[in-house]
Amino acid sequence: VALFTDITSIKENERKLERIAHYDALTGLPNRVLLADRLQQTMARCQRKGHSLAVAFIDLDGFKAVNDLHGHERGDDLLVALAQRLQSSLREGDTLSRMGGDEFTLLLKPNSNHQAMLNRAIHVGEQILASLSRAFVLEGREFFVTASIGIAISPQDGDESSQLMKNADTAMYHAKERGKNNFQFYQADMNARALE
């Protein structure tokens, strides 16, 4: 009995450490470590099968003002509510992760058809913007945030996970430059414009 109890507590501690290592403590979403692992595995499968996948970088517009005006606790509440709202609009097989701060990344379930993947990415971008157009009600007060979203699709926007993530990030900054509250797909000339 003593041995069984010791093993049970060891296993429980292992599960807790696993959770801490791979999930965001605030939102419960996968963190950047788990996302990187899932992205690498998914890309390897896609390359073998000739499938496409999309990665979207989501950066909240105006979130700093919430923290500055209402405090970090209210900002944390907003991040949790936002994560739940975004999760509810995703399909099984999609992965939403929190990279830190007010940055999220979305890995869409791969598709064997490039055009279908492109259409799905457009639909998800529109869905995210529409879901954020509704107020978040916290402690009886309404909060509004928008998002700038950058999308990159493999294999044409990158056949390595780091390249795909970098290109989605570049597209997100392009969305910010174009007035925020929109989504942009990565284009090869974005890198050249960023250097100007």
C-alpha positions as CSV (number, residue, x, y, z in Angstrom):
1,V,0.0,0.0,0.0
2,A,2.8,2.4,0.9
3,L,4.6,1.7,-2.4
4,F,1.3,2.2,-4.4
5,T,0.8,5.6,-2.6
6,D,4.3,6.7,-3.4
7,I,3.9,5.8,-7.1
8,T,0.6,7.6,-7.3
9,S,2.0,10.8,-5.9
10,I,5.0,10.6,-8.2
11,K,2.7,10.1,-11.2
12,E,0.5,13.1,-10.1
13,N,3.6,15.3,-9.8
14,E,4.8,14.2,-13.3
15,R,1.3,15.2,-14.7
16,K,1.5,18.6,-12.9
17,L,5.0,19.2,-14.3
18,E,3.9,18.2,-17.8
19,R,1.0,20.6,-17.6
20,I,3.3,23.5,-16.4
21,A,5.8,22.8,-19.1
22,H,3.3,22.7,-22.0
23,Y,0.3,24.8,-21.1
24,D,-0.2,28.5,-20.4
25,A,-0.9,29.0,-16.7
26,L,-3.5,31.7,-17.3
27,T,-5.6,30.5,-20.2
28,G,-4.9,26.8,-20.1
29,L,-4.1,26.9,-23.8
30,P,-1.0,25.1,-25.2
31,N,2.1,27.3,-24.8
32,R,4.8,28.0,-27.4
33,V,6.7,24.8,-26.5
34,L,3.8,22.6,-27.1
35,L,2.8,24.5,-30.3
36,A,6.3,24.2,-31.7
37,D,6.2,20.4,-31.1
38,R,2.8,20.1,-32.7
39,L,3.7,22.3,-35.6
40,Q,6.9,20.3,-36.4
41,Q,5.0,17.0,-36.2
42,T,2.1,18.3,-38.3
43,M,4.5,19.7,-41.0
44,A,6.4,16.4,-41.2
45,R,3.0,14.6,-41.8
46,C,2.0,17.2,-44.4
47,Q,5.2,16.9,-46.3
48,R,4.8,13.1,-46.5
49,K,1.2,13.4,-47.7
50,G,1.5,16.6,-49.8
51,H,-1.0,18.5,-47.6
52,S,-1.2,22.2,-46.8
53,L,-1.5,23.7,-43.4
54,A,-2.0,27.3,-42.2
55,V,-0.5,29.2,-39.2
56,A,-2.1,32.4,-38.0
57,F,-0.4,34.9,-35.7
58,I,-2.9,36.9,-33.6
59,D,-1.9,40.1,-31.8
60,L,-4.5,42.1,-29.9
61,D,-4.9,45.7,-30.8
62,G,-5.4,48.1,-27.8
63,F,-4.8,45.5,-25.1
64,K,-2.1,47.6,-23.4
65,A,-4.7,50.3,-22.8
66,V,-6.9,47.8,-20.9
67,N,-4.0,46.9,-18.6
68,D,-3.0,50.5,-18.1
69,L,-6.5,51.8,-17.4
70,H,-8.0,48.9,-15.6
71,G,-5.1,46.9,-14.1
72,H,-3.4,43.6,-15.0
73,E,-6.0,41.6,-13.2
74,R,-8.7,42.9,-15.5
75,G,-6.4,42.3,-18.4
76,D,-5.9,38.7,-17.4
77,D,-9.6,38.3,-17.1
78,L,-10.0,39.6,-20.7
79,L,-7.3,37.2,-22.0
80,V,-9.1,34.2,-20.4
81,A,-12.5,35.3,-21.8
82,L,-10.9,35.9,-25.2
83,A,-9.2,32.5,-25.3
84,Q,-12.5,30.8,-24.5
85,R,-14.3,32.8,-27.2
86,L,-11.7,31.9,-29.8
87,Q,-11.6,28.2,-28.8
88,S,-15.4,27.9,-29.2
89,S,-15.2,28.9,-32.9
90,L,-12.5,26.4,-33.9
91,R,-12.7,22.9,-35.3
92,E,-11.5,19.7,-33.8
93,G,-7.8,19.4,-34.9
94,D,-7.1,23.1,-34.7
95,T,-4.6,24.3,-32.1
96,L,-4.9,27.7,-30.4
97,S,-1.9,28.6,-28.3
98,R,-0.9,31.6,-26.2
99,M,2.6,32.7,-27.0
100,G,2.7,35.2,-24.1
101,G,1.3,38.6,-23.4
102,D,-1.5,39.4,-25.8
103,E,-0.1,37.2,-28.6
104,F,-1.8,34.0,-29.8
105,T,-1.0,31.5,-32.5
106,L,-3.5,29.3,-34.4
107,L,-2.5,26.1,-36.2
108,L,-5.3,25.0,-38.5
109,K,-5.9,21.4,-39.2
110,P,-4.2,20.4,-42.4
111,N,-6.0,19.9,-45.7
112,S,-5.1,17.9,-48.8
113,N,-6.4,20.7,-51.0
114,H,-4.5,24.0,-51.1
115,Q,-7.5,26.0,-52.2
116,A,-9.6,24.5,-49.4
117,M,-6.9,25.4,-46.9
118,L,-6.8,29.0,-48.2
119,N,-10.6,29.2,-48.0
120,R,-10.6,27.8,-44.4
121,A,-7.9,30.3,-43.4
122,I,-10.0,33.2,-44.8
123,H,-13.1,31.9,-43.0
124,V,-11.2,31.6,-39.7
125,G,-9.7,35.1,-40.1
126,E,-13.2,36.5,-40.7
127,Q,-14.6,34.5,-37.8
128,I,-12.0,35.8,-35.3
129,L,-12.5,39.4,-36.3
130,A,-16.3,39.0,-36.0
131,S,-16.1,37.3,-32.6
132,L,-13.9,40.1,-31.3
133,S,-16.3,42.8,-32.6
134,R,-18.7,41.8,-29.7
135,A,-18.0,43.4,-26.3
136,F,-16.4,41.3,-23.5
137,V,-18.4,42.0,-20.3
138,L,-16.2,41.7,-17.2
139,E,-17.5,42.7,-13.7
140,G,-20.4,44.6,-15.4
141,R,-18.1,46.7,-17.6
142,E,-17.7,46.3,-21.4
143,F,-14.3,45.9,-23.0
144,F,-13.5,46.0,-26.7
145,V,-10.3,44.7,-28.4
146,T,-9.5,44.0,-32.0
147,A,-6.8,41.8,-33.6
148,S,-4.2,42.0,-36.3
149,I,-3.8,38.6,-37.8
150,G,-1.0,37.3,-40.1
151,I,-1.5,34.0,-42.0
152,A,1.1,31.9,-43.7
153,I,0.4,28.6,-45.5
154,S,2.7,25.8,-46.0
155,P,4.4,24.7,-48.2
156,Q,4.6,27.8,-50.3
157,D,5.2,30.2,-47.4
158,G,7.7,27.9,-45.7
159,D,8.5,24.3,-45.5
160,E,10.1,24.5,-42.1
161,S,8.3,25.4,-39.0
162,S,10.5,28.3,-38.0
163,Q,10.2,29.8,-41.5
164,L,6.4,29.4,-41.5
165,M,6.1,31.1,-38.1
166,K,8.4,33.9,-39.1
167,N,6.3,34.6,-42.2
168,A,3.0,34.5,-40.3
169,D,4.6,37.0,-37.9
170,T,5.6,39.2,-40.8
171,A,2.1,39.1,-42.2
172,M,0.7,40.1,-38.8
173,Y,2.9,43.2,-38.7
174,H,1.7,44.0,-42.2
175,A,-1.9,43.8,-40.9
176,K,-1.0,46.3,-38.1
177,E,0.5,48.6,-40.7
178,R,-2.7,48.4,-42.8
179,G,-4.8,49.9,-39.9
180,K,-5.2,46.9,-37.5
181,N,-8.4,44.9,-37.1
182,N,-7.7,42.9,-40.2
183,F,-5.9,39.8,-41.5
184,Q,-3.2,39.6,-44.1
185,F,-1.7,36.6,-45.9
186,Y,2.1,36.4,-46.2
187,Q,3.5,37.5,-49.5
188,A,7.2,37.2,-50.4
189,D,7.6,40.9,-51.0
190,M,6.6,41.7,-47.4
191,N,10.2,40.9,-46.3
192,A,11.6,43.3,-48.8
193,R,9.2,46.1,-47.7
194,A,10.1,45.4,-44.0
195,L,13.8,46.1,-44.8
196,E,13.0,49.5,-46.5
